[in-house]
């Protein structure tokens, strides 16, 4: 699906890459998102359930490629 690009020592996930996100309350990881846009300091995500973009951005450290995505 998406590919990682290297930039500034950080692997940046490509748009449409399925991802998991660290929850702010429990610190666990939850899936069901894809990268909608790469920002200077992280990502804007889109929910797979309804295709809506999540309004707030997520820092690079709060988003990982979904290990279960095929």
N, CA, C, O and CB atoms as a CASP TS submission, in Angstrom:
PFRMAT TS
TARGET T0000
AUTHOR 0000-0000-0000
METHOD Language model
MODEL 1
PARENT N/A
ATOM      1  N   UNK     1       0.842  -1.177   0.000  1.00  0.00           N
ATOM      2  CA  UNK     1       0.000   0.000   0.000  1.00  0.00           C
ATOM      3  C   UNK     1       0.880   1.231   0.000  1.00  0.00           C
ATOM      4  O   UNK     1       1.439   1.573  -1.042  1.00  0.00           O
ATOM      5  CB  UNK     1      -0.954   0.003   1.207  1.00  0.00           C
ATOM      6  N   UNK     2       1.029   1.922   1.144  1.00  0.00           N
ATOM      7  CA  UNK     2       1.884   3.093   1.186  1.00  0.00           C
ATOM      8  C   UNK     2       3.331   2.715   1.388  1.00  0.00           C
ATOM      9  O   UNK     2       3.632   1.621   1.864  1.00  0.00           O
ATOM     10  CB  UNK     2       1.440   4.027   2.277  1.00  0.00           C
ATOM     11  N   UNK     3       4.214   3.599   1.035  1.00  0.00           N
ATOM     12  CA  UNK     3       5.635   3.361   1.205  1.00  0.00           C
ATOM     13  C   UNK     3       6.212   4.423   2.113  1.00  0.00           C
ATOM     14  O   UNK     3       5.711   5.546   2.175  1.00  0.00           O
ATOM     15  CB  UNK     3       6.361   3.346  -0.150  1.00  0.00           C
ATOM     16  N   UNK     4       7.265   4.061   2.814  1.00  0.00           N
ATOM     17  CA  UNK     4       7.929   5.010   3.694  1.00  0.00           C
ATOM     18  C   UNK     4       9.002   5.740   2.914  1.00  0.00           C
ATOM     19  O   UNK     4       9.695   5.142   2.091  1.00  0.00           O
ATOM     20  CB  UNK     4       8.532   4.302   4.926  1.00  0.00           C
ATOM     21  N   UNK     5       9.140   7.006   3.165  1.00  0.00           N
ATOM     22  CA  UNK     5      10.210   7.810   2.587  1.00  0.00           C
ATOM     23  C   UNK     5      11.064   8.311   3.734  1.00  0.00           C
ATOM     24  O   UNK     5      10.545   8.623   4.805  1.00  0.00           O
ATOM     25  CB  UNK     5       9.650   8.999   1.726  1.00  0.00           C
ATOM     26  N   UNK     6      12.351   8.389   3.523  1.00  0.00           N
ATOM     27  CA  UNK     6      13.231   8.835   4.589  1.00  0.00           C
ATOM     28  C   UNK     6      13.458  10.330   4.459  1.00  0.00           C
ATOM     29  O   UNK     6      13.694  10.847   3.367  1.00  0.00           O
ATOM     30  CB  UNK     6      14.571   8.073   4.558  1.00  0.00           C
ATOM     31  N   UNK     7      13.383  11.013   5.593  1.00  0.00           N
ATOM     32  CA  UNK     7      13.618  12.441   5.570  1.00  0.00           C
ATOM     33  C   UNK     7      13.933  12.937   6.958  1.00  0.00           C
ATOM     34  O   UNK     7      13.141  12.743   7.880  1.00  0.00           O
ATOM     35  CB  UNK     7      12.420  13.179   5.001  1.00  0.00           C
ATOM     36  N   UNK     8      15.068  13.571   7.126  1.00  0.00           N
ATOM     37  CA  UNK     8      15.436  14.128   8.419  1.00  0.00           C
ATOM     38  C   UNK     8      15.613  13.088   9.508  1.00  0.00           C
ATOM     39  O   UNK     8      15.383  13.376  10.683  1.00  0.00           O
ATOM     40  CB  UNK     8      14.412  15.106   8.844  1.00  0.00           C
ATOM     41  N   UNK     9      16.026  11.860   9.127  1.00  0.00           N
ATOM     42  CA  UNK     9      16.244  10.826  10.118  1.00  0.00           C
ATOM     43  C   UNK     9      14.972  10.111  10.539  1.00  0.00           C
ATOM     44  O   UNK     9      15.027   9.210  11.376  1.00  0.00           O
ATOM     45  CB  UNK     9      16.896  11.413  11.311  1.00  0.00           C
ATOM     46  N   UNK    10      13.842  10.484   9.988  1.00  0.00           N
ATOM     47  CA  UNK    10      12.569   9.858  10.325  1.00  0.00           C
ATOM     48  C   UNK    10      11.981   9.239   9.074  1.00  0.00           C
ATOM     49  O   UNK    10      11.942   9.879   8.023  1.00  0.00           O
ATOM     50  CB  UNK    10      11.586  10.880  10.948  1.00  0.00           C
ATOM     51  N   UNK    11      11.517   7.983   9.176  1.00  0.00           N
ATOM     52  CA  UNK    11      10.800   7.389   8.055  1.00  0.00           C
ATOM     53  C   UNK    11       9.404   7.982   8.040  1.00  0.00           C
ATOM     54  O   UNK    11       8.665   7.882   9.019  1.00  0.00           O
ATOM     55  CB  UNK    11      10.754   5.826   8.158  1.00  0.00           C
ATOM     56  N   UNK    12       9.052   8.595   6.932  1.00  0.00           N
ATOM     57  CA  UNK    12       7.754   9.247   6.796  1.00  0.00           C
ATOM     58  C   UNK    12       6.839   8.316   6.020  1.00  0.00           C
ATOM     59  O   UNK    12       7.203   7.834   4.947  1.00  0.00           O
ATOM     60  CB  UNK    12       7.881  10.635   6.086  1.00  0.00           C
ATOM     61  N   UNK    13       5.659   8.062   6.555  1.00  0.00           N
ATOM     62  CA  UNK    13       4.696   7.189   5.904  1.00  0.00           C
ATOM     63  C   UNK    13       3.987   7.930   4.775  1.00  0.00           C
ATOM     64  O   UNK    13       3.678   9.116   4.888  1.00  0.00           O
ATOM     65  CB  UNK    13       3.676   6.658   6.920  1.00  0.00           C
ATOM     66  N   UNK    14       3.739   7.215   3.697  1.00  0.00           N
ATOM     67  CA  UNK    14       3.089   7.810   2.531  1.00  0.00           C
ATOM     68  C   UNK    14       1.580   7.937   2.746  1.00  0.00           C
ATOM     69  O   UNK    14       0.991   7.224   3.559  1.00  0.00           O
ATOM     70  CB  UNK    14       3.375   6.972   1.277  1.00  0.00           C
ATOM     71  N   UNK    15       0.981   8.844   2.012  1.00  0.00           N
ATOM     72  CA  UNK    15      -0.476   9.003   2.002  1.00  0.00           C
ATOM     73  C   UNK    15      -1.104   7.657   1.633  1.00  0.00           C
ATOM     74  O   UNK    15      -0.595   6.942   0.770  1.00  0.00           O
ATOM     75  CB  UNK    15      -0.922  10.130   0.996  1.00  0.00           C
ATOM     76  N   UNK    16      -2.205   7.323   2.290  1.00  0.00           N
ATOM     77  CA  UNK    16      -2.978   6.089   2.116  1.00  0.00           C
ATOM     78  C   UNK    16      -2.365   4.869   2.807  1.00  0.00           C
ATOM     79  O   UNK    16      -2.872   3.759   2.647  1.00  0.00           O
ATOM     80  CB  UNK    16      -3.127   5.799   0.654  1.00  0.00           C
ATOM     81  N   UNK    17      -1.286   5.054   3.571  1.00  0.00           N
ATOM     82  CA  UNK    17      -0.733   3.948   4.347  1.00  0.00           C
ATOM     83  C   UNK    17      -1.657   3.647   5.521  1.00  0.00           C
ATOM     84  O   UNK    17      -1.996   4.560   6.275  1.00  0.00           O
ATOM     85  CB  UNK    17       0.702   4.280   4.846  1.00  0.00           C
ATOM     86  N   UNK    18      -2.082   2.378   5.703  1.00  0.00           N
ATOM     87  CA  UNK    18      -2.866   2.022   6.891  1.00  0.00           C
ATOM     88  C   UNK    18      -1.993   2.171   8.138  1.00  0.00           C
ATOM     89  O   UNK    18      -0.839   1.744   8.148  1.00  0.00           O
ATOM     90  CB  UNK    18      -3.421   0.566   6.779  1.00  0.00           C
ATOM     91  N   UNK    19      -2.546   2.774   9.183  1.00  0.00           N
ATOM     92  CA  UNK    19      -1.762   3.050  10.386  1.00  0.00           C
ATOM     93  C   UNK    19      -2.536   2.705  11.654  1.00  0.00           C
ATOM     94  O   UNK    19      -3.758   2.557  11.649  1.00  0.00           O
ATOM     95  CB  UNK    19      -1.344   4.516  10.417  1.00  0.00           C
ATOM     96  N   UNK    20      -1.768   2.581  12.749  1.00  0.00           N
ATOM     97  CA  UNK    20      -2.323   2.523  14.094  1.00  0.00           C
ATOM     98  C   UNK    20      -1.888   3.793  14.803  1.00  0.00           C
ATOM     99  O   UNK    20      -0.835   4.355  14.501  1.00  0.00           O
ATOM    100  CB  UNK    20      -1.855   1.233  14.870  1.00  0.00           C
ATOM    101  N   UNK    21      -2.709   4.242  15.752  1.00  0.00           N
ATOM    102  CA  UNK    21      -2.481   5.512  16.436  1.00  0.00           C
ATOM    103  C   UNK    21      -2.434   5.275  17.937  1.00  0.00           C
ATOM    104  O   UNK    21      -3.245   4.523  18.478  1.00  0.00           O
ATOM    105  CB  UNK    21      -3.583   6.542  16.079  1.00  0.00           C
ATOM    106  N   UNK    22      -1.476   5.921  18.614  1.00  0.00           N
ATOM    107  CA  UNK    22      -1.406   5.817  20.069  1.00  0.00           C
ATOM    108  C   UNK    22      -2.510   6.681  20.667  1.00  0.00           C
ATOM    109  O   UNK    22      -2.616   7.870  20.368  1.00  0.00           O
ATOM    110  CB  UNK    22      -0.001   6.252  20.605  1.00  0.00           C
ATOM    111  N   UNK    23      -3.333   6.062  21.519  1.00  0.00           N
ATOM    112  CA  UNK    23      -4.406   6.813  22.161  1.00  0.00           C
ATOM    113  C   UNK    23      -3.817   7.733  23.224  1.00  0.00           C
ATOM    114  O   UNK    23      -2.854   7.374  23.902  1.00  0.00           O
ATOM    115  CB  UNK    23      -5.457   5.857  22.784  1.00  0.00           C
ATOM    116  N   UNK    24      -4.389   8.896  23.360  1.00  0.00           N
ATOM    117  CA  UNK    24      -3.848   9.896  24.291  1.00  0.00           C
ATOM    118  C   UNK    24      -4.181   9.575  25.739  1.00  0.00           C
ATOM    119  O   UNK    24      -3.486  10.038  26.644  1.00  0.00           O
ATOM    120  CB  UNK    24      -4.379  11.275  23.943  1.00  0.00           C
ATOM    121  N   UNK    25      -5.223   8.798  25.978  1.00  0.00           N
ATOM    122  CA  UNK    25      -5.653   8.531  27.351  1.00  0.00           C
ATOM    123  C   UNK    25      -5.011   7.276  27.920  1.00  0.00           C
ATOM    124  O   UNK    25      -4.531   7.289  29.053  1.00  0.00           O
ATOM    125  CB  UNK    25      -7.159   8.402  27.409  1.00  0.00           C
ATOM    126  N   UNK    26      -4.996   6.196  27.155  1.00  0.00           N
ATOM    127  CA  UNK    26      -4.487   4.929  27.670  1.00  0.00           C
ATOM    128  C   UNK    26      -3.086   4.592  27.182  1.00  0.00           C
ATOM    129  O   UNK    26      -2.412   3.752  27.779  1.00  0.00           O
ATOM    130  CB  UNK    26      -5.417   3.826  27.292  1.00  0.00           C
ATOM    131  N   UNK    27      -2.642   5.225  26.121  1.00  0.00           N
ATOM    132  CA  UNK    27      -1.325   4.932  25.576  1.00  0.00           C
ATOM    133  C   UNK    27      -1.286   3.646  24.775  1.00  0.00           C
ATOM    134  O   UNK    27      -0.208   3.191  24.393  1.00  0.00           O
ATOM    135  CB  UNK    27      -0.327   4.858  26.680  1.00  0.00           C
ATOM    136  N   UNK    28      -2.449   3.045  24.511  1.00  0.00           N
ATOM    137  CA  UNK    28      -2.513   1.835  23.691  1.00  0.00           C
ATOM    138  C   UNK    28      -2.604   2.238  22.216  1.00  0.00           C
ATOM    139  O   UNK    28      -2.766   3.415  21.894  1.00  0.00           O
ATOM    140  CB  UNK    28      -3.734   0.940  24.101  1.00  0.00           C
ATOM    141  N   UNK    29      -2.498   1.255  21.336  1.00  0.00           N
ATOM    142  CA  UNK    29      -2.543   1.522  19.898  1.00  0.00           C
ATOM    143  C   UNK    29      -3.872   1.057  19.330  1.00  0.00           C
ATOM    144  O   UNK    29      -4.356  -0.020  19.679  1.00  0.00           O
ATOM    145  CB  UNK    29      -1.371   0.825  19.169  1.00  0.00           C
ATOM    146  N   UNK    30      -4.466   1.860  18.457  1.00  0.00           N
ATOM    147  CA  UNK    30      -5.737   1.510  17.838  1.00  0.00           C
ATOM    148  C   UNK    30      -5.643   1.723  16.325  1.00  0.00           C
ATOM    149  O   UNK    30      -5.011   2.672  15.860  1.00  0.00           O
ATOM    150  CB  UNK    30      -6.895   2.349  18.444  1.00  0.00           C
ATOM    151  N   UNK    31      -6.274   0.836  15.574  1.00  0.00           N
ATOM    152  CA  UNK    31      -6.222   0.893  14.118  1.00  0.00           C
ATOM    153  C   UNK    31      -7.461   1.528  13.519  1.00  0.00           C
ATOM    154  O   UNK    31      -8.281   2.126  14.216  1.00  0.00           O
ATOM    155  CB  UNK    31      -6.041  -0.488  13.555  1.00  0.00           C
ATOM    156  N   UNK    32      -7.575   1.380  12.201  1.00  0.00           N
ATOM    157  CA  UNK    32      -8.743   1.908  11.507  1.00  0.00           C
ATOM    158  C   UNK    32      -8.521   3.259  10.865  1.00  0.00           C
ATOM    159  O   UNK    32      -9.476   3.993  10.613  1.00  0.00           O
ATOM    160  CB  UNK    32      -9.875   2.004  12.448  1.00  0.00           C
ATOM    161  N   UNK    33      -7.265   3.598  10.597  1.00  0.00           N
ATOM    162  CA  UNK    33      -6.928   4.897  10.018  1.00  0.00           C
ATOM    163  C   UNK    33      -5.947   4.722   8.865  1.00  0.00           C
ATOM    164  O   UNK    33      -5.248   3.712   8.780  1.00  0.00           O
ATOM    165  CB  UNK    33      -6.335   5.834  11.090  1.00  0.00           C
ATOM    166  N   UNK    34      -5.904   5.708   7.982  1.00  0.00           N
ATOM    167  CA  UNK    34      -4.875   5.817   6.952  1.00  0.00           C
ATOM    168  C   UNK    34      -4.333   7.239   6.968  1.00  0.00           C
ATOM    169  O   UNK    34      -5.003   8.165   7.424  1.00  0.00           O
ATOM    170  CB  UNK    34      -5.438   5.445   5.541  1.00  0.00           C
ATOM    171  N   UNK    35      -3.136   7.400   6.474  1.00  0.00           N
ATOM    172  CA  UNK    35      -2.539   8.730   6.361  1.00  0.00           C
ATOM    173  C   UNK    35      -3.276   9.500   5.268  1.00  0.00           C
ATOM    174  O   UNK    35      -3.356   9.045   4.127  1.00  0.00           O
ATOM    175  CB  UNK    35      -1.006   8.641   6.049  1.00  0.00           C
ATOM    176  N   UNK    36      -3.809  10.659   5.620  1.00  0.00           N
ATOM    177  CA  UNK    36      -4.492  11.520   4.651  1.00  0.00           C
ATOM    178  C   UNK    36      -3.547  12.590   4.115  1.00  0.00           C
ATOM    179  O   UNK    36      -3.635  12.988   2.953  1.00  0.00           O
ATOM    180  CB  UNK    36      -5.726  12.179   5.291  1.00  0.00           C
ATOM    181  N   UNK    37      -2.631  13.052   4.989  1.00  0.00           N
ATOM    182  CA  UNK    37      -1.712  14.129   4.604  1.00  0.00           C
ATOM    183  C   UNK    37      -0.494  14.071   5.516  1.00  0.00           C
ATOM    184  O   UNK    37      -0.613  13.801   6.711  1.00  0.00           O
ATOM    185  CB  UNK    37      -2.408  15.533   4.687  1.00  0.00           C
ATOM    186  N   UNK    38       0.674  14.327   4.944  1.00  0.00           N
ATOM    187  CA  UNK    38       1.897  14.436   5.729  1.00  0.00           C
ATOM    188  C   UNK    38       2.114  15.911   6.036  1.00  0.00           C
ATOM    189  O   UNK    38       2.185  16.744   5.132  1.00  0.00           O
ATOM    190  CB  UNK    38       3.129  13.820   4.972  1.00  0.00           C
ATOM    191  N   UNK    39       2.220  16.224   7.337  1.00  0.00           N
ATOM    192  CA  UNK    39       2.441  17.595   7.799  1.00  0.00           C
ATOM    193  C   UNK    39       3.902  17.782   8.170  1.00  0.00           C
ATOM    194  O   UNK    39       4.662  16.814   8.185  1.00  0.00           O
ATOM    195  CB  UNK    39       1.531  17.926   9.004  1.00  0.00           C
ATOM    196  N   UNK    40       4.304  18.995   8.465  1.00  0.00           N
ATOM    197  CA  UNK    40       5.686  19.262   8.882  1.00  0.00           C
ATOM    198  C   UNK    40       6.057  18.528  10.161  1.00  0.00           C
ATOM    199  O   UNK    40       7.203  18.115  10.340  1.00  0.00           O
ATOM    200  CB  UNK    40       5.893  20.749   9.075  1.00  0.00           C
ATOM    201  N   UNK    41       5.071  18.369  11.059  1.00  0.00           N
ATOM    202  CA  UNK    41       5.366  17.777  12.363  1.00  0.00           C
ATOM    203  C   UNK    41       4.590  16.495  12.634  1.00  0.00           C
ATOM    204  O   UNK    41       4.512  16.060  13.783  1.00  0.00           O
ATOM    205  CB  UNK    41       5.071  18.770  13.445  1.00  0.00           C
ATOM    206  N   UNK    42       4.016  15.878  11.603  1.00  0.00           N
ATOM    207  CA  UNK    42       3.273  14.644  11.802  1.00  0.00           C
ATOM    208  C   UNK    42       2.326  14.356  10.654  1.00  0.00           C
ATOM    209  O   UNK    42       2.660  14.560   9.487  1.00  0.00           O
ATOM    210  CB  UNK    42       2.503  14.705  13.093  1.00  0.00           C
ATOM    211  N   UNK    43       1.137  13.878  11.001  1.00  0.00           N
ATOM    212  CA  UNK    43       0.180  13.437   9.994  1.00  0.00           C
ATOM    213  C   UNK    43      -1.221  13.946  10.288  1.00  0.00           C
ATOM    214  O   UNK    43      -1.577  14.208  11.437  1.00  0.00           O
ATOM    215  CB  UNK    43       0.171  11.927   9.907  1.00  0.00           C
ATOM    216  N   UNK    44      -2.001  14.080   9.237  1.00  0.00           N
ATOM    217  CA  UNK    44      -3.441  14.204   9.346  1.00  0.00           C
ATOM    218  C   UNK    44      -3.961  12.849   8.885  1.00  0.00           C
ATOM    219  O   UNK    44      -3.490  12.307   7.884  1.00  0.00           O
ATOM    220  CB  UNK    44      -4.031  15.426   8.482  1.00  0.00           C
ATOM    221  N   UNK    45      -4.938  12.297   9.618  1.00  0.00           N
ATOM    222  CA  UNK    45      -5.423  10.950   9.352  1.00  0.00           C
ATOM    223  C   UNK    45      -6.864  10.954   8.878  1.00  0.00           C
ATOM    224  O   UNK    45      -7.614  11.904   9.104  1.00  0.00           O
ATOM    225  CB  UNK    45      -5.292  10.093  10.590  1.00  0.00           C
ATOM    226  N   UNK    46      -7.231   9.861   8.212  1.00  0.00           N
ATOM    227  CA  UNK    46      -8.606   9.650   7.751  1.00  0.00           C
ATOM    228  C   UNK    46      -9.095   8.329   8.348  1.00  0.00           C
ATOM    229  O   UNK    46      -8.378   7.328   8.318  1.00  0.00           O
ATOM    230  CB  UNK    46      -8.695   9.635   6.168  1.00  0.00           C
ATOM    231  N   UNK    47     -10.303   8.327   8.884  1.00  0.00           N
ATOM    232  CA  UNK    47     -10.900   7.104   9.427  1.00  0.00           C
ATOM    233  C   UNK    47     -11.364   6.208   8.288  1.00  0.00           C
ATOM    234  O   UNK    47     -11.977   6.676   7.328  1.00  0.00           O
ATOM    235  CB  UNK    47     -12.083   7.437  10.371  1.00  0.00           C
ATOM    236  N   UNK    48     -11.068   4.922   8.401  1.00  0.00           N
ATOM    237  CA  UNK    48     -11.535   3.976   7.396  1.00  0.00           C
ATOM    238  C   UNK    48     -13.038   3.745   7.495  1.00  0.00           C
ATOM    239  O   UNK    48     -13.690   3.466   6.489  1.00  0.00           O
ATOM    240  CB  UNK    48     -10.797   2.655   7.536  1.00  0.00           C
ATOM    241  N   UNK    49     -13.593   3.859   8.699  1.00  0.00           N
ATOM    242  CA  UNK    49     -15.008   3.548   8.914  1.00  0.00           C
ATOM    243  C   UNK    49     -15.948   4.437   8.111  1.00  0.00           C
ATOM    244  O   UNK    49     -16.961   3.964   7.597  1.00  0.00           O
ATOM    245  CB  UNK    49     -15.338   3.671  10.374  1.00  0.00           C
ATOM    246  N   UNK    50     -15.620   5.723   8.000  1.00  0.00           N
ATOM    247  CA  UNK    50     -16.517   6.643   7.293  1.00  0.00           C
ATOM    248  C   UNK    50     -15.803   7.569   6.306  1.00  0.00           C
ATOM    249  O   UNK    50     -16.440   8.393   5.650  1.00  0.00           O
ATOM    250  CB  UNK    50     -17.265   7.475   8.291  1.00  0.00           C
ATOM    251  N   UNK    51     -14.477   7.431   6.206  1.00  0.00           N
ATOM    252  CA  UNK    51     -13.724   8.247   5.253  1.00  0.00           C
ATOM    253  C   UNK    51     -13.495   9.678   5.690  1.00  0.00           C
ATOM    254  O   UNK    51     -12.953  10.476   4.925  1.00  0.00           O
ATOM    255  CB  UNK    51     -14.423   8.254   3.957  1.00  0.00           C
ATOM    256  N   UNK    52     -13.902  10.024   6.918  1.00  0.00           N
ATOM    257  CA  UNK    52     -13.753  11.401   7.402  1.00  0.00           C
ATOM    258  C   UNK    52     -12.327  11.650   7.900  1.00  0.00           C
ATOM    259  O   UNK    52     -11.708  10.779   8.511  1.00  0.00           O
ATOM    260  CB  UNK    52     -14.769  11.689   8.532  1.00  0.00           C
ATOM    261  N   UNK    53     -11.820  12.850   7.626  1.00  0.00           N
ATOM    262  CA  UNK    53     -10.517  13.244   8.152  1.00  0.00           C
ATOM    263  C   UNK    53     -10.657  13.635   9.615  1.00  0.00           C
ATOM    264  O   UNK    53     -11.601  14.323  10.001  1.00  0.00           O
ATOM    265  CB  UNK    53      -9.917  14.411   7.331  1.00  0.00           C
ATOM    266  N   UNK    54      -9.708  13.187  10.416  1.00  0.00           N
ATOM    267  CA  UNK    54      -9.674  13.553  11.832  1.00  0.00           C
ATOM    268  C   UNK    54      -9.162  14.985  11.899  1.00  0.00           C
ATOM    269  O   UNK    54      -8.127  15.283  11.302  1.00  0.00           O
ATOM    270  CB  UNK    54      -8.764  12.566  12.680  1.00  0.00           C
ATOM    271  N   UNK    55      -9.849  15.885  12.606  1.00  0.00           N
ATOM    272  CA  UNK    55      -9.498  17.306  12.564  1.00  0.00           C
ATOM    273  C   UNK    55      -8.123  17.652  13.126  1.00  0.00           C
ATOM    274  O   UNK    55      -7.460  18.543  12.595  1.00  0.00           O
ATOM    275  CB  UNK    55     -10.516  18.075  13.304  1.00  0.00           C
ATOM    276  N   UNK    56      -7.678  16.983  14.173  1.00  0.00           N
ATOM    277  CA  UNK    56      -6.376  17.326  14.737  1.00  0.00           C
ATOM    278  C   UNK    56      -5.274  16.487  14.082  1.00  0.00           C
ATOM    279  O   UNK    56      -5.511  15.380  13.600  1.00  0.00           O
ATOM    280  CB  UNK    56      -6.377  17.114  16.268  1.00  0.00           C
ATOM    281  N   UNK    57      -4.080  17.045  14.081  1.00  0.00           N
ATOM    282  CA  UNK    57      -2.929  16.329  13.575  1.00  0.00           C
ATOM    283  C   UNK    57      -2.344  15.414  14.643  1.00  0.00           C
ATOM    284  O   UNK    57      -2.621  15.582  15.830  1.00  0.00           O
ATOM    285  CB  UNK    57      -1.876  17.306  13.082  1.00  0.00           C
ATOM    286  N   UNK    58      -1.540  14.452  14.223  1.00  0.00           N
ATOM    287  CA  UNK    58      -0.869  13.519  15.121  1.00  0.00           C
ATOM    288  C   UNK    58       0.619  13.579  14.848  1.00  0.00           C
ATOM    289  O   UNK    58       1.043  13.538  13.693  1.00  0.00           O
ATOM    290  CB  UNK    58      -1.410  12.070  14.947  1.00  0.00           C
ATOM    291  N   UNK    59       1.419  13.677  15.905  1.00  0.00           N
ATOM    292  CA  UNK    59       2.868  13.700  15.765  1.00  0.00           C
ATOM    293  C   UNK    59       3.405  12.395  15.209  1.00  0.00           C
ATOM    294  O   UNK    59       2.751  11.356  15.296  1.00  0.00           O
ATOM    295  CB  UNK    59       3.515  13.993  17.097  1.00  0.00           C
ATOM    296  N   UNK    60       4.599  12.452  14.636  1.00  0.00           N
ATOM    297  CA  UNK    60       5.214  11.266  14.046  1.00  0.00           C
ATOM    298  C   UNK    60       5.290  10.107  15.034  1.00  0.00           C
ATOM    299  O   UNK    60       5.082   8.957  14.649  1.00  0.00           O
ATOM    300  CB  UNK    60       6.603  11.599  13.538  1.00  0.00           C
ATOM    301  N   UNK    61       5.585  10.392  16.295  1.00  0.00           N
ATOM    302  CA  UNK    61       5.757   9.321  17.277  1.00  0.00           C
ATOM    303  C   UNK    61       4.436   8.674  17.700  1.00  0.00           C
ATOM    304  O   UNK    61       4.448   7.623  18.340  1.00  0.00           O
ATOM    305  CB  UNK    61       6.462   9.861  18.494  1.00  0.00           C
ATOM    306  N   UNK    62       3.312   9.276  17.358  1.00  0.00           N
ATOM    307  CA  UNK    62       2.001   8.744  17.738  1.00  0.00           C
ATOM    308  C   UNK    62       1.364   7.899  16.640  1.00  0.00           C
ATOM    309  O   UNK    62       0.244   7.416  16.804  1.00  0.00           O
ATOM    310  CB  UNK    62       1.073   9.879  18.100  1.00  0.00           C
ATOM    311  N   UNK    63       2.065   7.717  15.521  1.00  0.00           N
ATOM    312  CA  UNK    63       1.510   6.988  14.383  1.00  0.00           C
ATOM    313  C   UNK    63       2.535   5.976  13.895  1.00  0.00           C
ATOM    314  O   UNK    63       3.717   6.283  13.744  1.00  0.00           O
ATOM    315  CB  UNK    63       1.104   7.960  13.239  1.00  0.00           C
ATOM    316  N   UNK    64       2.049   4.752  13.649  1.00  0.00           N
ATOM    317  CA  UNK    64       2.898   3.681  13.103  1.00  0.00           C
ATOM    318  C   UNK    64       2.150   2.987  11.993  1.00  0.00           C
ATOM    319  O   UNK    64       0.920   2.964  11.979  1.00  0.00           O
ATOM    320  CB  UNK    64       3.313   2.661  14.202  1.00  0.00           C
ATOM    321  N   UNK    65       2.901   2.416  11.055  1.00  0.00           N
ATOM    322  CA  UNK    65       2.275   1.596  10.029  1.00  0.00           C
ATOM    323  C   UNK    65       1.543   0.440  10.704  1.00  0.00           C
ATOM    324  O   UNK    65       2.047  -0.129  11.672  1.00  0.00           O
ATOM    325  CB  UNK    65       3.328   1.071   9.010  1.00  0.00           C
ATOM    326  N   UNK    66       0.382   0.094  10.211  1.00  0.00           N
ATOM    327  CA  UNK    66      -0.417  -0.984  10.789  1.00  0.00           C
ATOM    328  C   UNK    66       0.251  -2.318  10.479  1.00  0.00           C
ATOM    329  O   UNK    66       0.350  -2.702   9.314  1.00  0.00           O
ATOM    330  CB  UNK    66      -1.876  -0.955  10.245  1.00  0.00           C
ATOM    331  N   UNK    67       0.710  -3.033  11.511  1.00  0.00           N
ATOM    332  CA  UNK    67       1.405  -4.300  11.259  1.00  0.00           C
ATOM    333  C   UNK    67       0.474  -5.386  10.731  1.00  0.00           C
ATOM    334  O   UNK    67       0.946  -6.386  10.191  1.00  0.00           O
ATOM    335  CB  UNK    67       2.072  -4.783  12.529  1.00  0.00           C
ATOM    336  N   UNK    68      -0.831  -5.212  10.876  1.00  0.00           N
ATOM    337  CA  UNK    68      -1.792  -6.207  10.417  1.00  0.00           C
ATOM    338  C   UNK    68      -2.317  -5.933   9.021  1.00  0.00           C
ATOM    339  O   UNK    68      -3.055  -6.753   8.474  1.00  0.00           O
ATOM    340  CB  UNK    68      -2.937  -6.278  11.368  1.00  0.00           C
ATOM    341  N   UNK    69      -1.954  -4.795   8.427  1.00  0.00           N
ATOM    342  CA  UNK    69      -2.427  -4.451   7.085  1.00  0.00           C
ATOM    343  C   UNK    69      -1.728  -5.333   6.059  1.00  0.00           C
ATOM    344  O   UNK    69      -0.531  -5.601   6.156  1.00  0.00           O
ATOM    345  CB  UNK    69      -2.178  -2.949   6.774  1.00  0.00           C
ATOM    346  N   UNK    70      -2.484  -5.766   5.098  1.00  0.00           N
ATOM    347  CA  UNK    70      -1.927  -6.635   4.061  1.00  0.00           C
ATOM    348  C   UNK    70      -1.730  -5.868   2.788  1.00  0.00           C
ATOM    349  O   UNK    70      -1.269  -6.428   1.794  1.00  0.00           O
ATOM    350  CB  UNK    70      -2.826  -7.838   3.811  1.00  0.00           C
TER
END
